[in-house]
Amino acid sequence: MGASEVIMYVGQLELIFNEQAPDGIKSFGSSLFMASISLGNYAVQHMLVNIVTSFHSHGFSICSLTAPAAVSCPCHAQRHRNISLGSSLTPLGPNTSWLSPSGEFAFGFRPLPSDSRNFLLAIWFEKIASRTIVWYANGNYPVQDGAKVELTSDGRLSLEDHAGSEVWSAGVSNASHAAMLNTGNFVLVDAVGQSRWESFQFPSDTILPSQVLSLGKHLSARLMEDDYSAGRFTLQVQTDGNLVFYTVSARFSSQYGAYWASNTVGNGTRLTFNESGSIYFEQSDNSVVIFTSGGQNSMRDYYQRGTLDADGVFRQYVHPRNNLSTRAWGDGWTSVAFQPPNICEVTNAEAGSGACGFNSYCRFDDNQQVNCECPPQFSFLDPARKYEGCKPDFALQSCQMDASQAQEMFELSVLNVDWPAGDYEYSGTSVAEDQCRQDCLADCLCAVATFGDAVCRKKRLPLSIGRVSNGNIRAFFKVPRGNSSSALLPPSTNDKESNRIWILLGPLLVGVSVFILLAAVLLVLCSSSASKRSRELSNGSSLSSLSLRCFTFGELKEATNNFREEIGKGASGIVYKGFLQDEAGTCVAIKKLDKVFQETEKEFTNEVKTIAQTHHKNLVRLLGFCCEGTERLLVYEYMCNGSLMSFLLEDERPDWNTRIQIALGIARGLQYLHEECFSQVIHCDIKPQNILLDENFAARISDFGLAKLLKTGQTRTNTNIRGTKGYVAPEWFKSTSISAKVDVYSFGVVLLEIVCCRKNVDVQNEEDSALVFQANDCFREGRLDILVEGDEQAMRDMKKVERLVRVSLWCIQEDPSLRPTMQKVTQMLDGASPVPVPPDPSSYISSL
């Protein structure tokens, strides 16, 4: 129990004792509670919290004032009992939540507002109609019916999905019981009464009265009001003592610039929500910075919370208890304070979309709500998710159009808005407004020009961080004349100039349509010949048709600072870290192929074609390519947590459950490549170095584009030996065909490495027994504990260890026909399929 929570309870005791209790009870209760504080004993404090609740809810009772919660007393003992080991909850079962002693807070499963079939593990206000959620564990990974949260026999709080896979845990063990406290704090407590874990120490988007955010803690906004996945804003109590709001990318988890800060570097200590309704930032010199103050609202009459909302504004709310309306606040949650004062004006990062999406602008209304709006002739990409931004509803000006044509077809629409970031050109000296207009109309790259203080600034799309300018800056949007939704649509009848253009273009468009129809007929008649000719096209022609960004070599050279930072090296080339010159400064991994022989160019072409049509959450995504002269480069999304090999060989063993999820991710990625992709892909080089980890430590398979791509319906191909020592399937060394089962073999080796956190073969000490030999021996002798010796988390989950080792031994069978498919592997790892005892493969393993 934290000190702030103790203070909260002292306040509750003082309030109740001073207003209601007889003098004798006052003396007894206050003395005992203060003694518990001085001793730091959680169990005594928790008992007294129950006493306070019983006293407050039911009147005076000698039993409730003198006996521990575990003693059987009339009326209240059942509700105050701690949550014991082995207790569990399910979304639709008889037990869906655990209540606090007062019944005001509940811990358990709550259905998503947008989809009642999916559930969050959450804490919420139980006694109000909205049942507002104040904490949640699995916002990015909702679970369905069949899921379970359990306080296990070894004192772990674990959430499993319907397949029995753990999707979240509190990360601690050896708790003796759990409790949902009246403050809204859910705690795990050990045998001596000390807190092992508290929800207050790992907040989501909300803090409650008596809660404290210490250095290093943060709040993260949800994506939308009804979408609890990671959002676009965070409030951080930085370790340097500064309290800071940041915008982040929901897609890439990149952190952009700050939009509010307390400016307390070196002095700030913690953010505190006190019981009188003030939220303030404490400093080491005993001064405070008031963050928000909702006034003096009695906790007896109002519930209170502070939430970093989906729009990036931190708001302090009050709600009358018992759903009773009051003249001041009504009968629901009411915002009584917020920070920052106007988010539309303070989001000034050089990258990112700001408070609203790209091509939109932000308006902070009189009700302190963020409204995202689209410019003229633009519309929202998704009206339900306005933060995603706006798109133009017309064809942009072509640079093949001369200035006179542009002025005939386009006009400028004016708004009092501004986009401070993203200028590609601006006037160095004072210019007139009319000149600014004409310059934008004549410039085919100019989508918008802003004018203010005699300075003209020209901008391309997409526009970012837009806001209302209050008239001091005017924006000129280049849109089609006549309020048309397309620059090529027929104009209104009263626009003579536009009518003339349409009359001229009409016959041309009809002629083009006839030509396209004839061409389509010829294409059908000559399809076989055309197919043959298309295979003879150059690599450049083939690549230009892909929906990827084509970079110049100069762009990638600049992005990597002349290929300075090397982050990986393989047989086909070196990988460099770089930053694109886009609005977000996107971090990328750029693979530069060293050789440009014909075979290498062919591999490059196959890789680009394959990856361009291959998308899965467990595959690394290709963003673009360079095919310029003899240069061949691939641009991938950057994986911030490096390779699986580095992760497994850290000084401290990585979290066991994270490793299990990584193994599942690899299996699902391979299942997609083998069985669900548009054309089967065999990786041929599965190893930990080719498994990368994203910001959530999810597995992402890389380099699969270098594999041999099988044609539709083909299951085998002969090719040269590929792979890495220790992971190569036996059939590579025999005169037999190669199939997807070579990846199954390699996965089996990688799975053992994930279980044991060691390499299969140590190249520097090849005398050591290979891990596959050791694992097989330990399994046959019933001593799998030797494999995970020193790994406390794995040792407590030996059933899962045995399941994973069994799956691995099936995967490394010498006979490919005995190995399961990756679909079967995934089912066995998920627990959806039993794993029988595998045959003994120790007679071979000769390909090491």
ZARO-587205 format. One record per residue (C-alpha): residue in three letters; x negated, y, z negated. Coordinates in steps of 0.05 Angstrom, whole numbers, plus 5000, padded with zeros to 4 digits. Each point is the difference from the previous one (the first is absolute). Example, Ala and Ser with C-alpha at 12.3 -4.5 7.8 and 13.67 -1.06 7.14 Angstrom:
2
ALA475449104844
SER497350695013
# end
This chain:
848
MET500050005000
GLY497250675020
ALA499550594952
SER505250395039
GLU505049444992
VAL498749984925
ILE501250754997
MET506549895037
TYR502349494948
VAL497950454943
GLY504450545030
GLN505849525005
LEU499249794928
GLU499550714976
LEU506250195038
ILE504249434974
PHE497350014929
ASN500650754992
GLU507150035028
GLN503249374975
ALA496049574951
PRO500450024924
ASP493850244965
GLY497849314978
ILE500349725070
LYS496450615027
SER494249904953
PHE499549265014
GLY500550045075
SER495450595009
SER494649714955
LEU500249325033
PHE499850295071
MET494250484985
ALA496249424969
SER501049595064
ILE497350585041
SER493850064957
LEU498849265005
GLY501350005076
ASN504349384992
TYR504649915060
ALA504349464968
VAL501950444941
GLN501450595045
HIS504349595046
MET503949734940
LEU501350714977
VAL502350205069
ASN505249454995
ILE501850254931
VAL501050715027
THR504449745056
SER504249564954
PHE500850574951
HIS501850505054
SER504949555036
HIS503349644942
GLY499250394937
PHE496149814937
SER498249274988
ILE495349744946
CYS498549425045
SER497850435059
LEU496050464955
THR496149474963
ALA499349395044
PRO495749865062
ALA503649945066
ALA499049255002
VAL504149904936
SER507249805013
CYS504350604981
PRO507350135017
CYS501750385064
HIS493150205025
ALA494849454995
GLN501649685067
ARG499250655039
HIS493450174966
ARG496549335012
ASN493550045038
ILE499549685069
SER496649344987
LEU495149605043
GLY503549605054
SER505750505008
SER501850175072
LEU504850405043
THR502949895069
PRO503550515046
LEU506849645002
GLY499449524941
PRO503350024932
ASN494150424974
THR498350605044
SER497250494949
TRP497250114930
LEU502950584961
SER496750484952
PRO502849974928
SER504350615014
GLY502549715065
GLU498050645036
PHE494449705042
ALA499649345037
PHE494349615032
GLY501549515056
PHE502549965071
ARG503550575036
PRO502749955071
LEU497350505051
PRO505150555015
SER498949895074
ASP500449244999
SER503349634943
ARG496749355022
ASN493150264980
PHE497950134928
LEU495050414961
LEU497049804933
ALA501750644964
ILE501850394937
TRP506250435001
PHE504950414959
GLU505349484982
LYS505550444970
ILE501250485057
ALA503949855063
SER494250115048
ARG495449534961
THR494250435023
ILE493449635009
VAL494050294962
TRP494749475014
TYR499249465053
ALA494649495015
ASN501049755071
GLY502350595042
ASN496149765061
TYR502249284992
PRO507349924979
VAL502149294982
GLN506449625016
ASP504549534963
GLY495949424972
ALA494650464974
LYS498149964926
VAL496350434949
GLU497349604941
LEU496150114937
THR495949375009
SER497649534946
ASP493050305004
GLY502750704988
ARG500050275072
LEU505650425030
SER500849735071
LEU504750145058
GLU500949455051
ASP503950025065
HIS505149475022
ALA494449565025
GLY496350004933
SER494450465024
GLU497950544951
VAL501150695028
TRP498350404937
SER497449914930
ALA498250454942
GLY492949765006
VAL499149804927
SER501049354961
ASN500449764928
ALA506150414981
SER504149694944
HIS506450355019
ALA502950595040
ALA504950554982
MET504250525036
LEU499550614955
ASN505050564990
THR495350505033
GLY500449635067
ASN493149694990
PHE499449255013
VAL494249694961
LEU496249354993
VAL497449894930
ASP494849524972
ALA500449594936
VAL497050554956
GLY505050525025
GLN495450365049
SER502650215068
ARG497049615058
TRP503850365055
GLU505150575004
SER504250255059
PHE498550704974
GLN492749895018
PHE501649805071
PRO505550485023
SER503250005069
ASP503450675016
THR502950194932
ILE497950204930
LEU504650004939
PRO500050384934
SER494149794956
GLN496249735061
VAL492950245012
LEU495949975065
SER492749964980
LEU493950125044
GLY500049565061
LYS507649885000
HIS504750225055
LEU507250025025
SER501649785072
ALA506350235035
ARG504449495034
LEU500850055076
MET507450204998
GLU505450074947
ASP502449295015
ASP493349715024
TYR495249834944
SER493949845043
ALA493950454994
GLY501650725019
ARG496350615025
PHE498250364935
THR496149874936
LEU498950384934
GLN493349824970
VAL496950144932
GLN493049995027
THR494149754959
ASP496850695009
GLY505750314958
ASN503950305058
LEU507449865011
VAL501249995075
PHE505549875051
TYR497749675065
THR503449825066
VAL498449315025
SER501449605062
ALA505449484988
ARG497349615060
PHE492550014988
SER499750194925
SER495350575018
GLN499750564949
TYR500550705029
GLY499150684967
ALA502850224933
TYR506250444999
TRP499950184925
ALA494849954945
SER499650204927
ASN492850255010
THR497749694935
VAL493849635024
GLY495849784941
ASN505450194950
GLY506549625014
THR501449384959
ARG507149745010
LEU507050165025
THR505149944943
PHE507649985001
ASN502350214931
GLU506749884967
SER502250735004
GLY500149995076
SER493250295018
ILE495049675045
TYR493150304991
PHE492749865017
GLU495749974937
GLN492950265001
SER493849844959
ASP500050704969
ASN506949844970
SER503650475049
VAL505449765048
VAL502350155071
ILE507549975004
PHE501849565059
THR507650024996
SER504650204944
GLY507349795002
GLY502050394939
GLN501849754931
ASN504649415017
SER501549554941
MET498249285012
ARG506249804962
ASP504350335054
TYR495949915063
TYR495749485035
GLN493950315032
ARG495049805054
GLY494750315045
THR499349715070
LEU495450135059
ASP505549985052
ALA499449745071
ASP499450715027
GLY493750134959
VAL503250444947
PHE499449814926
ARG506750134967
GLN502149974928
TYR507149734991
VAL505149964944
HIS506349574996
PRO505350034945
ARG500349364959
ASN506249555003
ASN501850325068
LEU503450584963
SER500550645041
THR497350644972
ARG501350715023
ALA492750115012
TRP497849405040
GLY506049605025
ASP500249244995
GLY494049775041
TRP492550135006
THR498450745005
SER493350305017
VAL498050504948
ALA492850145022
PHE495449835057
GLN492850065025
PRO497350285047
PRO504450625008
ASN500749925076
ILE496849385031
CYS501250265070
GLU495250584988
VAL494449624965
THR498949405044
ASN494050265040
ALA495849385013
GLU496249975065
ALA503049325015
GLY506549644988
SER507250215010
GLY500950414937
ALA506750004964
CYS503649835065
GLY498249585061
PHE496250195062
ASN503450515046
SER504950194945
TYR499950574951
CYS501650054926
ARG505250444965
PHE500450024924
ASP507350204986
ASP503350354942
ASN501549334967
GLN492549844999
GLN500949465052
VAL495349875058
ASN503650045068
CYS496349765062
GLU502450315065
CYS498449925074
PRO498350575048
PRO504650155059
GLN501049425048
PHE496449534953
SER503549444961
PHE498149554942
LEU496549355016
ASP504649684948
PRO505550444970
ALA500049544938
ARG492550104990
LYS498950735016
TYR493050004971
GLU497849605062
GLY500650645041
CYS503150245065
LYS499149865074
PRO501250455060
ASP506449845038
PHE497050235066
ALA494149865046
LEU493950424981
GLN496850465051
SER495649645050
CYS493050285012
GLN501249885074
MET505250564999
ASP497550695017
ALA501550624958
SER505850255042
GLN503449324998
ALA499149974925
GLN503250684991
GLU505949785043
MET501149354962
PHE498250194928
GLU501650554951
LEU498050174929
SER504749894942
VAL498450414938
LEU500249794926
ASN497250314937
VAL495849404983
ASP492649854996
TRP495349415006
PRO493550244969
ALA495949395021
GLY498549725069
ASP498050615042
TYR496149815062
GLU499150735021
TYR501250684970
SER498750725019
GLY493750294970
THR502650725006
SER506750324992
VAL505049855056
ALA507150205015
GLU505849534987
ASP501949995074
GLN493049805020
CYS500349424949
ARG506549775032
GLN497350035071
ASP493549644981
CYS503949414971
LEU504649965061
ALA494050005047
ASP496149474959
CYS502449305015
LEU496949754934
CYS503850514958
ALA506349714968
VAL500850554948
ALA496850674987
THR500550374934
PHE499150764994
GLY498650404938
ASP495450574980
ALA498650115074
VAL496849305005
CYS502549485050
ARG498949274983
LYS501449455051
LYS501749294978
ARG501049315031
LEU504749464976
PRO500749704949
LEU500750594954
SER498649904926
ILE501650344934
GLY505450475025
ARG503850484956
VAL504650605004
SER495950645007
ASN505150524973
GLY499150415064
ASN492750174995
ILE498149485051
ARG504049825062
ALA499449345038
PHE501349955075
PHE502149305023
LYS499349815073
VAL506649685018
PRO503849885066
ARG504250575025
GLY507549964993
ASN499949614933
SER499049365039
SER497749384965
SER495249855056
ALA495950435046
LEU502549595059
LEU507549984984
PRO504850415043
PRO500950704971
SER506450374982
THR504050285058
ASN498850724980
ASP492549945003
LYS498450185073
GLU492649904996
SER500749324967
ASN505349815052
ARG495250165055
ILE494749554969
TRP505049434992
ILE502250075073
LEU492849945021
LEU498449424954
GLY506449615012
PRO498449725069
LEU493049864979
LEU502449594941
VAL504849615044
GLY494449855048
VAL495549784943
SER505649544974
VAL500849675069
PHE492649915005
ILE499649674932
LEU505849535019
LEU496549785064
ALA493549914962
ALA503549554950
VAL502749565056
LEU493249945031
LEU497049844933
VAL504849414990
LEU498749735070
CYS492550054992
SER499349814927
SER495249435009
SER495450415044
ALA500550594953
SER498349574940
LYS493849745035
ARG497850705019
SER501350264929
ARG495149494972
GLU494750315044
LEU500950704972
SER494250314962
ASN499649994925
GLY501350744997
SER506549955038
SER502349434956
LEU498550374936
SER503250645021
SER506849674999
LEU499549824926
SER503850404948
LEU493650184963
ARG496150644995
CYS494350035049
PHE494150374968
THR494150305035
PHE493149784977
GLY498750724979
GLU506150004955
LEU497749374964
LYS492950244996
GLU502650634965
ALA504749594956
THR494249584974
ASN495150574994
ASN495749685054
PHE501449294974
ARG496750154933
GLU503849584948
GLU499749255014
ILE505249604962
GLY499449325034
LYS496249595051
GLY501949385039
ALA498049595060
SER503750465048
GLY497950674972
ILE499450504943
VAL505850334963
TYR499650734980
LYS504350434955
GLY502950625031
PHE505350544995
LEU504450195058
GLN500950735018
ASP507549974989
GLU504650364951
ALA499049484947
GLY492549905010
THR501749265005
CYS494549544975
VAL498449445049
ALA495249425012
ILE496750045068
LYS497049365029
LYS494550145052
LEU498549405044
ASP492549955012
LYS499949615065
VAL503750155065
PHE498949375040
GLN505949765041
GLU501949494948
THR499950534945
GLU504350465041
LYS504949435011
GLU500349874925
PHE501150744988
THR505850015050
ASN503149384969
GLU499450304931
VAL503350655018
LYS505749665038
THR501149514943
ILE500050494943
ALA504350505037
GLN505649495001
THR498749694931
HIS502950324938
HIS500549714930
LYS499250274930
ASN494249524987
LEU496150205063
VAL495450605007
ARG503250495049
LEU496450265062
LEU501050745009
GLY496250125064
PHE494149845044
CYS494550305043
CYS498249725068
GLU495350535028
GLY494349805045
THR496249454965
GLU502950194932
ARG505149534969
LEU502950184932
LEU506149814959
VAL503250464949
TYR503449654941
GLU503750254939
TYR495250054941
MET500749514943
CYS498050374937
ASN498749394956
GLY495049675045
SER499349265015
LEU502549404962
MET492849764991
SER498050644963
PHE506449954958
LEU498749284979
LEU492750124982
GLU501150594955
ASP496649994931
GLU506749864967
ARG504749475028
PRO505850335037
ASP507049934974
TRP502749295010
ASN506850205024
THR497150495049
ARG495749445029
ILE506149565008
GLN503650555038
ILE493950105044
ALA500049255017
LEU507450045018
GLY498850615043
ILE494549655040
ALA504449395010
ARG505850435025
GLY495550385047
LEU497349365030
GLN507149715004
TYR502050605042
LEU494049935046
HIS501049265010
GLU507649935002
GLU503650675003
CYS495750435045
PHE502250135073
SER494249555022
GLN496249544952
VAL493550294974
ILE494549574970
HIS495450424957
CYS494049525000
ASP496250394947
ILE504150024936
LYS495450194942
PRO500350494941
GLN496050525039
ASN505650025052
ILE505550084947
LEU500750734979
LEU504050294943
ASP504550625005
GLU501650504946
ASN504749504966
PHE494949435005
ALA504449665052
ALA496249545048
ARG499050255071
ILE496749545052
SER495150355045
ASP496249805064
PHE505549535024
GLY499850355068
LEU493349685014
ALA503049314998
LYS501849585060
LEU507050205020
LEU504349415022
LYS505050085055
THR507349874983
GLY501449264992
GLN492749814996
THR497549674937
ARG492849825013
THR493950305034
ASN492749805006
THR495250564985
ASN493250134970
ILE498849914926
ARG502350604960
GLY500450134926
THR495550104939
LYS495949504961
GLY504049694944
TYR506850145033
VAL499449625066
ALA504749415012
PRO496849325017
GLU503049985070
TRP495650575023
PHE494249504997
LYS503549465039
SER502349915072
THR507250144981
SER504950555016
ILE500950594954
SER506850194971
ALA502850464948
LYS498149484948
VAL492950305000
ASP503050614965
VAL503649544950
TYR493349694982
SER496650674990
PHE505950244958
GLY499249404955
VAL492850204986
VAL502050734988
LEU505649774953
LEU494949634957
GLU495650614998
ILE505950424977
VAL501649504944
CYS492749954976
CYS497350705017
ARG493849715032
LYS497349865070
ASN500949315031
VAL492750005021
ASP494650444972
VAL495450145058
GLN494450214953
ASN500549364960
GLU502449455045
GLU498149464950
ASP506150174959
SER505849545014
ALA505250305047
LEU506350234966
VAL504349535042
PHE496149404973
GLN500450254929
ALA507550155004
ASN501549315028
ASP495949664946
CYS503350404945
PHE506949855027
ARG498749255005
GLU497250004928
GLY505750424971
ARG495250554980
LEU502550615038
ASP498550414938
ILE492749975020
LEU501650375064
VAL503050604963
GLU495749984938
GLY499450694970
ASP506250255037
GLU505050084942
GLN505950195044
ALA499149405046
MET498849544940
ARG506950194974
ASP503249835067
MET497049315015
LYS506449765035
LYS499050555052
VAL492649855004
GLU501549275016
ARG505150195052
LEU495150465035
VAL494449484999
ARG504649475028
VAL502150465057
SER492750155014
LEU498049265002
TRP505649875050
CYS497450575043
ILE492949735004
GLN501849305023
GLU495249755054
ASP505649775045
PRO503650635026
SER506649625005
LEU499949904925
ARG499450754986
PRO506650364989
THR502250575044
MET499450704971
GLN507650024992
LYS499549384956
VAL494150294963
THR504050634985
GLN505849594974
MET495549594955
LEU496750634972
ASP506850324989
GLY502449394961
ALA505549885052
SER496949335019
PRO496749474956
VAL492649865008
PRO498549265000
VAL493249724980
PRO495350125059
PRO495549455030
ASP492850004978
PRO496050415051
SER493249884967
SER497849505053
TYR498450555050
ILE499850764988
SER494249965048
SER500850675034
LEU496950414945
# end
